[in-house]
Amino acid sequence: MSANSAEPAGLLNVVLVKGGRTKIGYPAELLADDGTRIAVRAAWAGGGVRDFGFVRFEPGDVFTEYYWRDRWYSVKEVRGAEGALKGWYCDITRPATRTGAELVVEDLDLDLWRSADGRDVRRLDEDEFAAGGLPERDPVAAAAALAALDELETLAREGGFDALLT
């Protein structure tokens, strides 16, 4: 299957890179790839429970994940094991690349959370982003990352978020 195929098929290995190293890799079911946006579904790949205070990711959770080849973010719809929507976790990343059955995404530290009811929209890890030194090392990428975070926050607060995923 080519990297820009519109035909979904089988599994992809999603690889999240951070600081030049693989942070996590996990299998995901390929739902769609239209050449620009890739959609996959995967079980919570973290070890055990991760409690952020405003949401808990835990075994049994299901993530429907959306990646773009031309945007600086990914969006993950999070549902509990029973199917109830918890919300959306968004990573600010470089545009995704897919080669065969591998989807690689570089995490740029910034994140956004939107609760299921849309009332809780919060920017995350801005301190981690600043401490990581990207603005000094790659000011163009840092500017793109901050613009992506602003765009997602606006969409999440002003009603355009759902249209992004349909």
Buried (B, 14 or more C-beta within 10 A) or exposed (E): BEBEEEEBEEEBEBBBBBEEEEEEBBBBBBBEBEEBBBBBBBBBBEEEEEEEEEBEBBEEBBBBBBBBBEBBBBBBBBBBEEEEEBBBBBBBBBBBBBEEEEBBBBBBBBBBBBBBEBEEBEBBBEEEBEEBEBBEEBEEBBEBBBEBBEBBBEBBEEEEBEEBEE
